[in-house]
Amino acid sequence: MFLSIFDIFKPGIGPSSSHTMGPMVAAARFLSALRGGAEPEPGAGQPAHLTATLHGSLAWTGKGHATDRAVMLGLLGFEPATVDMDAAETALAELRSTGEVTPADLPAMRFDPEADVIFDWGPPLPGHANGIVLRAFDVAGNLRMEETYYSVGGGFVVTERELSDPPDLHAAKAEAGYPHPFGSAAEMLAMAARSGLTIAQMKWQNECTITPERDLGARVDAIWTAMNGCIDRGLRQDGILPGGLSVKRRAKAIHAQLQDEAGKNLAHPHVVNDWLSVYAMAVNEENAAGGKVVTSPTNGAAGVVPATIRYYRDHCVGATDDGIRTFLLTAAAIGGLIKHNASISGAEVGCQGEVGSASAMAAAGLCAALGGTSMQIENAAEIALEHHLGMTCDPAGGLVQVPCIERNGLGAIKAVSAASLSLRGDGTHFMPLDNCIEAMRQTGRDMSEKYKETSQGGLAVNLPEC
């Protein structure tokens, strides 16, 4: 099994990796298929009209997650990692005025944002809770092409065919020649013991098979630069978040209080939790506002890992740039295991798969950066994930605001506690990380759909009266 660090940590826009980034990617892939890849339906003419039908969680919380807007941006030719928001807003305004998209190397096609993004609130499609069906018709209304995509969390998108017939991962990893192709935590620990390498070193060597070593360090550093920039932007902003819940940004004010207290020797020991929370909240307020973030491993959980790295850099004795690299490489290894063996999608397994996974990644990363052994790192990840099991995804109003913003702060606090506990031991513990990941998968399978990013249960239906 191999997921690159650049698969786990991807730049994009908020508020959701699965509901915003994923549909944008799906729309861009559909355009590519129209340009020359896929075989059109027999007898159909040139594409002249596009529609997008959202199913399952994409329909139920699509408005709150700006899924319709994401589809439009994708059909206008924008991609999450490179989108220029000023240019995007101009293009969206033109689309609403003309009802037409004109992608490169394709004819102009009718697309009415009000009529052609269809929210299907019936049962989800069989493959995944996040389904989108894109269709192209000719001028006479004949179907030219249709494709079903599933947004499976963290900005990852697969077609119906890819989901039902996944590639042979064991053959792929053997062919690619990854030196340490672990697919479970047990394999990871065994390979670390045999090789004498740390988890970060094994991950680095795996990455070097697809990215030249001379470039790899700079690319890993760029992940942290983007994350840290997002924290700083969030700490500068105030006002009301969009969406109608009238949620105030709080990170800037809390940060100012913390800075004021820092020089007065008045702080309680537990104030470090407030620093962790404010770093995470800054990121997730940016995400809620539709700003640029880094999936970690999702947008809804994008604050946990950056907050924990910022805590390491600014509050831990002996923090180094190499330590930040070690943190990110280790966290990516754990995130890859969770995605491969369970899920990081809130619509599939609840928020245990988003903030729970992020907390496990952050705990492992911090433990590694502080000099933990491979066994201690695996223990840290297990502790953090174990204590998120069963966590529902029940966003109020379908917006990634309540409880998501604060939940990232608590995920970071749990990550630090888990890393600290593991470092106090020798790494031996009762419950293996692999078993905990499987427990999360089973819990998500058994969880009611009401609690899996549909806003039909839990906090989402228990709103204040005023």
LUMPA-942245 format. One line per field, with one value per residue (C-alpha): residue number from 0; x, y, z; residue in one letter. Coordinates in Angstrom, 2 decimals. Layout:
% LUMPA-942245
k: [NUM	...]
X: [X	...]
Y: [Y	...]
Z: [Z	...]
r: [A	...]
//
This chain:
% LUMPA-942245
k: [0	1	2	3	4	5	6	7	8	9	10	11	12	13	14	15	16	17	18	19	20	21	22	23	24	25	26	27	28	29	30	31	32	33	34	35	36	37	38	39	40	41	42	43	44	45	46	47	48	49	50	51	52	53	54	55	56	57	58	59	60	61	62	63	64	65	66	67	68	69	70	71	72	73	74	75	76	77	78	79	80	81	82	83	84	85	86	87	88	89	90	91	92	93	94	95	96	97	98	99	100	101	102	103	104	105	106	107	108	109	110	111	112	113	114	115	116	117	118	119	120	121	122	123	124	125	126	127	128	129	130	131	132	133	134	135	136	137	138	139	140	141	142	143	144	145	146	147	148	149	150	151	152	153	154	155	156	157	158	159	160	161	162	163	164	165	166	167	168	169	170	171	172	173	174	175	176	177	178	179	180	181	182	183	184	185	186	187	188	189	190	191	192	193	194	195	196	197	198	199	200	201	202	203	204	205	206	207	208	209	210	211	212	213	214	215	216	217	218	219	220	221	222	223	224	225	226	227	228	229	230	231	232	233	234	235	236	237	238	239	240	241	242	243	244	245	246	247	248	249	250	251	252	253	254	255	256	257	258	259	260	261	262	263	264	265	266	267	268	269	270	271	272	273	274	275	276	277	278	279	280	281	282	283	284	285	286	287	288	289	290	291	292	293	294	295	296	297	298	299	300	301	302	303	304	305	306	307	308	309	310	311	312	313	314	315	316	317	318	319	320	321	322	323	324	325	326	327	328	329	330	331	332	333	334	335	336	337	338	339	340	341	342	343	344	345	346	347	348	349	350	351	352	353	354	355	356	357	358	359	360	361	362	363	364	365	366	367	368	369	370	371	372	373	374	375	376	377	378	379	380	381	382	383	384	385	386	387	388	389	390	391	392	393	394	395	396	397	398	399	400	401	402	403	404	405	406	407	408	409	410	411	412	413	414	415	416	417	418	419	420	421	422	423	424	425	426	427	428	429	430	431	432	433	434	435	436	437	438	439	440	441	442	443	444	445	446	447	448	449	450	451	452	453	454	455	456	457	458	459	460	461	462	463	464	465]
X: [0.00	1.35	-0.29	2.08	2.44	1.22	-1.97	-2.68	-1.70	-3.18	-3.81	-7.38	-10.30	-12.93	-15.25	-14.99	-12.54	-15.26	-18.10	-16.15	-12.78	-14.06	-16.97	-14.67	-12.20	-15.03	-16.29	-12.77	-12.35	-15.67	-14.50	-11.29	-13.34	-15.48	-12.37	-11.29	-11.04	-14.45	-16.55	-19.77	-23.20	-24.00	-25.67	-25.10	-23.88	-21.47	-22.05	-24.32	-25.82	-24.44	-26.16	-24.91	-27.01	-25.89	-26.76	-26.58	-24.59	-23.63	-27.33	-28.27	-25.49	-24.49	-25.77	-23.98	-20.78	-21.01	-21.08	-23.12	-20.57	-17.74	-19.35	-19.67	-16.02	-14.94	-16.98	-15.47	-12.01	-10.79	-8.97	-8.68	-4.90	-4.52	-7.81	-7.51	-10.49	-10.81	-10.85	-13.26	-15.76	-15.64	-16.23	-19.13	-20.82	-20.50	-21.91	-24.94	-25.47	-25.02	-26.03	-23.15	-19.70	-16.93	-14.15	-10.93	-11.04	-14.80	-17.81	-19.85	-22.38	-25.56	-25.42	-28.01	-26.72	-30.27	-31.73	-28.78	-27.38	-29.96	-30.17	-31.50	-32.60	-33.48	-31.34	-27.59	-25.99	-24.79	-21.05	-20.60	-22.51	-20.99	-22.17	-22.36	-23.61	-22.47	-24.19	-23.63	-26.41	-26.32	-28.41	-31.36	-31.32	-29.73	-27.36	-23.78	-21.92	-22.64	-20.24	-20.76	-18.13	-17.71	-15.99	-14.49	-12.92	-9.84	-10.42	-10.02	-12.41	-13.08	-15.44	-18.02	-15.81	-12.71	-14.59	-15.93	-12.67	-9.81	-6.23	-4.20	-2.30	0.12	1.10	1.36	3.64	5.88	6.11	6.87	9.65	8.75	11.42	9.01	5.50	3.68	-0.09	-0.78	0.68	1.97	3.85	5.15	6.57	8.09	9.77	11.08	12.55	14.19	15.57	16.62	14.89	12.32	8.81	9.71	12.87	10.92	8.31	11.04	12.60	9.19	8.56	11.92	10.63	8.16	9.79	13.49	15.24	16.69	13.13	11.46	12.60	11.44	8.05	7.57	8.61	6.06	3.27	4.15	4.57	1.03	-0.37	1.38	0.26	-3.32	-2.94	-1.55	-4.37	-6.96	-5.41	-5.71	-9.38	-12.55	-16.22	-19.11	-18.66	-20.87	-23.79	-26.51	-25.65	-24.11	-21.06	-18.37	-14.72	-13.00	-9.39	-8.13	-9.60	-8.48	-4.97	-4.79	-5.77	-3.13	-0.43	-1.42	-1.25	2.07	4.13	2.28	3.04	-0.67	-1.41	-2.60	-0.64	-3.58	-3.38	-1.31	-4.62	-5.90	-2.88	-3.54	-7.22	-6.64	-4.21	-6.72	-9.67	-7.78	-7.43	-11.00	-12.44	-10.52	-11.93	-15.48	-15.08	-14.07	-10.41	-7.32	-6.34	-4.40	-6.30	-5.01	-6.37	-9.63	-10.76	-13.17	-10.21	-7.61	-6.74	-5.53	-2.17	-1.13	-2.08	-0.03	2.98	2.71	2.58	5.72	7.54	6.59	6.14	8.32	11.94	14.40	12.01	13.74	12.87	13.95	11.50	8.69	9.64	9.70	6.28	4.72	6.22	5.13	1.64	1.23	2.21	-0.50	-3.07	-2.36	-2.93	-6.27	-7.49	-6.37	-7.89	-10.94	-11.98	-11.31	-14.77	-17.26	-20.07	-18.89	-17.83	-18.66	-16.24	-14.18	-12.81	-11.99	-10.98	-10.23	-7.85	-6.29	-5.71	-4.06	-1.83	-0.90	-0.20	2.10	3.83	4.46	5.69	8.14	9.32	9.98	12.14	9.65	10.38	8.30	6.37	5.69	4.53	2.10	0.87	0.32	-1.76	-3.84	-4.55	-5.73	-7.90	-9.35	-10.76	-12.58	-14.36	-18.07	-17.82	-20.64	-20.55	-23.60	-22.83	-25.48	-27.06	-24.81	-22.01	-18.49	-18.73	-20.63	-19.21	-16.38	-14.26	-13.96	-13.73	-10.41	-9.05	-10.03	-8.55	-5.22	-5.37	-6.05	-3.16	-0.70	-2.02	-1.74	1.83	2.81	1.28	3.00	6.38	5.96	5.91	7.99	5.47	3.94	0.17	-2.98	-4.87	-2.93	-3.51	-4.68	-7.48	-8.48	-8.65	-10.82	-13.06	-13.51	-14.45	-17.00	-18.42	-18.84	-20.54	-23.04	-23.61	-26.99	-26.98	-28.41	-25.00	-22.86	-22.75	-26.43	-27.38	-30.43	-29.48	-27.48	-26.38	-27.66	-31.30	-30.84	-30.33	-30.79	-34.23	-32.84]
Y: [0.00	3.43	6.81	9.69	12.44	14.70	12.65	13.04	16.73	18.56	22.30	23.22	25.42	25.12	24.28	20.53	18.21	15.67	18.11	20.97	19.77	16.34	17.57	20.18	17.43	15.23	18.00	18.61	14.87	14.81	17.62	15.70	12.63	14.77	16.16	12.86	10.04	8.40	6.83	8.82	7.21	5.91	8.52	11.44	14.76	17.24	18.10	21.11	20.80	19.63	18.50	17.36	15.28	15.11	12.05	11.07	13.37	15.56	16.36	16.61	19.01	20.24	23.77	24.23	22.78	24.86	21.69	23.34	26.15	23.59	21.79	25.09	25.93	22.52	22.90	26.35	24.76	25.51	22.98	23.05	23.31	26.22	28.13	31.92	33.02	36.46	34.90	32.24	34.79	36.65	33.41	32.41	35.77	35.38	31.83	33.03	35.75	33.63	30.12	28.76	27.25	27.40	25.03	24.89	22.58	22.01	23.76	26.17	24.20	25.25	24.97	26.74	26.85	26.90	24.07	21.90	21.15	18.64	17.68	14.13	13.61	9.97	7.00	7.39	5.63	2.11	2.77	5.53	8.17	10.94	10.36	12.70	11.84	14.13	14.02	15.67	15.96	17.04	19.91	17.58	16.33	12.96	11.65	11.87	10.80	9.94	9.18	8.46	9.72	9.12	11.66	9.32	11.83	14.02	15.25	11.73	10.95	7.63	6.65	3.92	1.60	2.40	1.80	-1.59	-2.74	-1.20	-1.74	-4.58	-2.62	-5.44	-5.77	-2.00	-1.57	-4.42	-2.97	0.51	-0.83	0.87	-0.28	-0.33	-1.11	-1.55	-1.91	-2.20	-0.90	-4.39	-4.50	-0.98	-1.94	-5.15	-3.32	-0.64	-3.33	-5.19	-2.09	-0.16	2.89	5.21	5.44	8.84	7.45	4.58	7.02	9.24	6.33	5.34	8.91	8.99	6.35	8.91	12.26	12.97	13.24	16.62	18.00	16.06	18.13	21.39	19.90	18.59	21.98	23.63	21.66	23.19	26.64	26.44	25.13	27.79	30.50	29.35	29.61	33.14	34.23	32.84	34.66	37.99	37.71	38.49	38.99	36.62	33.40	32.95	30.54	32.00	30.61	33.95	32.18	34.66	34.15	33.87	32.94	36.52	37.70	34.62	34.93	38.58	37.58	34.85	37.21	39.79	37.23	35.79	38.64	38.99	35.67	35.19	32.12	28.82	25.72	24.52	27.64	25.58	23.94	27.37	27.86	24.51	25.35	28.80	27.50	24.84	27.23	29.72	27.07	25.87	29.37	29.92	26.64	27.59	30.86	28.99	29.96	27.99	25.14	21.87	18.58	16.95	14.42	16.30	19.92	19.38	18.17	20.47	22.27	19.38	18.59	22.23	23.21	20.37	21.24	24.91	23.76	21.68	24.56	27.36	25.57	22.45	22.45	21.62	21.92	21.91	22.13	18.50	17.67	19.23	17.10	14.02	15.00	15.36	12.17	10.13	11.66	10.88	7.25	6.88	8.72	6.41	3.34	4.66	5.58	2.25	0.07	2.11	5.61	9.31	10.29	11.79	10.75	7.15	6.66	9.89	12.40	9.61	9.24	12.94	14.51	11.05	10.25	13.71	13.38	9.98	11.43	14.42	12.25	10.01	12.98	14.76	11.58	11.07	14.69	14.39	11.31	8.50	4.97	3.30	1.39	4.57	6.29	3.47	3.62	7.40	7.04	4.28	6.26	9.29	7.30	5.08	8.06	9.38	6.11	6.61	10.35	11.45	13.95	16.15	19.68	22.28	23.64	21.45	23.97	23.07	25.36	23.89	21.70	21.35	24.39	23.69	19.95	20.50	22.22	19.29	16.88	18.66	18.59	14.84	14.37	16.06	14.07	10.81	11.56	12.48	9.32	7.11	8.73	7.91	4.21	1.84	1.41	-1.85	-1.61	-3.72	-2.56	-2.52	0.40	-2.01	-3.28	0.26	1.18	-1.87	-0.92	2.50	0.92	-1.36	1.45	3.61	0.77	0.33	4.05	5.49	7.60	10.43	10.87	10.68	14.20	14.39	16.94	14.84	13.93	14.86	18.47	19.35	18.97	20.36	24.02	26.96	28.53	32.03]
Z: [0.00	-0.84	-0.58	-1.08	1.48	-1.33	-1.59	2.12	2.34	-0.66	-1.10	-1.88	-0.89	1.81	3.23	2.49	0.78	-0.01	-0.78	-2.37	-3.64	-4.71	-6.88	-8.45	-9.34	-10.66	-12.92	-14.25	-14.93	-16.79	-19.05	-19.77	-20.72	-23.03	-24.71	-26.08	-23.72	-23.40	-26.13	-26.72	-26.83	-30.36	-32.54	-30.19	-31.54	-30.01	-26.33	-25.94	-22.44	-19.08	-15.87	-12.46	-10.06	-6.42	-4.33	-0.66	1.59	-1.38	-1.77	1.91	2.87	-0.58	-0.10	3.21	1.77	-1.45	-3.56	-6.31	-6.49	-6.62	-9.57	-11.40	-10.78	-12.03	-15.22	-15.67	-15.72	-12.18	-10.00	-6.17	-5.90	-8.30	-8.22	-8.23	-6.15	-7.79	-11.26	-10.00	-8.72	-12.04	-13.95	-11.66	-12.18	-15.94	-15.77	-13.83	-16.44	-19.57	-18.44	-20.49	-19.94	-22.53	-21.40	-23.40	-26.42	-26.10	-27.65	-25.58	-23.52	-21.75	-17.98	-15.84	-12.23	-10.87	-12.97	-13.95	-10.48	-9.22	-5.54	-5.26	-1.63	-2.17	-1.15	-1.77	-4.71	-3.85	-4.10	-1.52	0.43	-1.74	-5.31	-8.30	-11.79	-14.60	-17.98	-21.33	-23.96	-27.57	-28.93	-29.56	-25.96	-26.71	-24.02	-25.25	-22.12	-18.49	-15.65	-11.96	-9.55	-5.84	-3.61	-1.03	1.36	1.45	-2.12	-3.55	-6.43	-8.15	-10.93	-10.42	-12.49	-10.44	-7.22	-8.28	-9.87	-7.85	-8.96	-7.52	-4.87	-4.09	-7.74	-8.10	-5.11	-6.24	-9.74	-8.45	-6.26	-2.99	-0.54	2.44	1.12	4.44	4.28	8.01	11.24	12.03	8.72	9.35	12.75	11.39	8.51	10.87	13.15	10.23	8.52	11.61	10.12	11.62	10.16	8.71	7.09	5.52	4.27	2.84	0.94	-0.43	-1.58	-3.36	-5.79	-7.23	-6.37	-6.93	-3.58	-4.56	-4.75	-1.97	1.00	-0.55	-1.40	2.14	3.54	1.25	2.95	6.31	4.77	3.37	6.66	8.71	6.31	6.80	10.60	10.26	7.94	10.30	13.26	11.40	10.38	12.30	11.48	10.78	8.83	5.75	5.61	7.81	11.26	12.31	13.75	14.78	14.04	17.43	16.69	16.32	19.64	21.57	20.11	21.19	24.74	24.83	23.59	26.19	29.00	27.84	29.22	32.53	34.20	34.86	32.80	34.22	33.14	31.04	28.83	26.38	25.42	24.42	22.16	20.50	20.08	18.65	16.02	14.95	15.04	12.86	10.15	10.35	10.35	7.12	5.80	6.80	4.90	1.74	2.03	1.03	3.34	3.19	3.52	6.70	5.80	5.01	5.04	7.92	10.02	8.46	11.70	13.85	12.24	11.61	15.17	16.61	14.43	15.46	19.08	18.49	16.78	19.19	22.53	22.62	23.73	20.95	18.00	14.60	10.91	10.56	13.31	11.28	8.28	10.50	11.86	8.39	6.96	9.98	10.03	6.32	6.90	9.56	7.44	4.54	6.70	7.95	4.48	3.02	5.75	6.78	5.68	6.20	4.92	7.36	5.02	5.21	8.85	10.70	12.18	13.75	10.23	9.91	13.23	14.68	11.83	11.98	15.72	15.25	12.53	14.68	17.74	15.72	14.11	17.40	19.06	16.19	16.25	19.99	19.45	20.01	18.84	16.16	18.82	20.77	17.57	16.77	20.37	20.15	16.99	18.56	21.73	19.76	17.35	20.08	21.92	18.87	18.07	17.48	16.87	14.59	11.73	12.37	11.15	11.97	8.82	6.70	7.32	8.41	11.44	14.41	15.94	13.42	14.29	18.02	17.38	15.60	18.69	20.88	18.31	18.61	22.42	22.34	19.92	22.29	25.25	23.29	22.21	25.76	27.23	24.68	25.36	29.06	28.17	26.08	23.26	24.45	24.85	24.76	21.63	18.32	15.95	13.22	15.47	16.33	12.63	11.98	14.91	13.34	10.01	11.64	13.77	10.69	8.84	11.67	12.30	11.29	8.13	10.25	11.82	8.69	7.23	6.28	8.98	9.84	13.42	16.49	16.92	13.46	14.56	18.08	17.26	19.63	19.59	19.31]
r: [M	F	L	S	I	F	D	I	F	K	P	G	I	G	P	S	S	S	H	T	M	G	P	M	V	A	A	A	R	F	L	S	A	L	R	G	G	A	E	P	E	P	G	A	G	Q	P	A	H	L	T	A	T	L	H	G	S	L	A	W	T	G	K	G	H	A	T	D	R	A	V	M	L	G	L	L	G	F	E	P	A	T	V	D	M	D	A	A	E	T	A	L	A	E	L	R	S	T	G	E	V	T	P	A	D	L	P	A	M	R	F	D	P	E	A	D	V	I	F	D	W	G	P	P	L	P	G	H	A	N	G	I	V	L	R	A	F	D	V	A	G	N	L	R	M	E	E	T	Y	Y	S	V	G	G	G	F	V	V	T	E	R	E	L	S	D	P	P	D	L	H	A	A	K	A	E	A	G	Y	P	H	P	F	G	S	A	A	E	M	L	A	M	A	A	R	S	G	L	T	I	A	Q	M	K	W	Q	N	E	C	T	I	T	P	E	R	D	L	G	A	R	V	D	A	I	W	T	A	M	N	G	C	I	D	R	G	L	R	Q	D	G	I	L	P	G	G	L	S	V	K	R	R	A	K	A	I	H	A	Q	L	Q	D	E	A	G	K	N	L	A	H	P	H	V	V	N	D	W	L	S	V	Y	A	M	A	V	N	E	E	N	A	A	G	G	K	V	V	T	S	P	T	N	G	A	A	G	V	V	P	A	T	I	R	Y	Y	R	D	H	C	V	G	A	T	D	D	G	I	R	T	F	L	L	T	A	A	A	I	G	G	L	I	K	H	N	A	S	I	S	G	A	E	V	G	C	Q	G	E	V	G	S	A	S	A	M	A	A	A	G	L	C	A	A	L	G	G	T	S	M	Q	I	E	N	A	A	E	I	A	L	E	H	H	L	G	M	T	C	D	P	A	G	G	L	V	Q	V	P	C	I	E	R	N	G	L	G	A	I	K	A	V	S	A	A	S	L	S	L	R	G	D	G	T	H	F	M	P	L	D	N	C	I	E	A	M	R	Q	T	G	R	D	M	S	E	K	Y	K	E	T	S	Q	G	G	L	A	V	N	L	P	E	C]
//
